Amino acid sequence: MSTSRNSRSTGEMISTFAFAGMAAKLTYNALEWDGGLLAHTALWLSAIACFLGALRFPLQAIKDRRRR
């Protein structure tokens, strides 16, 4: 199975939008957070992880190009 596909399945696109949406929501929550530092840090880390999840295909393409 080749890892360099140009088209993505519907499920892959839905999960990408879900990751992007959650990254936006968690970023908003982190910006508005008035609670403790630990929860604030967890919100930011979760937002970053979701953002990276939304970028997983472009990040993989960059990694593949650097490998060649």
C-alpha angles and dihedrals in degrees: 000000000000118000095203105078122157097205126057128210121249090252092053091051092048091051090048091054090045091053091047093048093049091047089055093046094047091047090052091048091049092050091051096041116126097171134090128324096244093056090043091053091047090053092052093046090049091049091051092047091051091047090052089047089056089051096046096113097048090044090052090049091052090049091049092050092050090049093057 
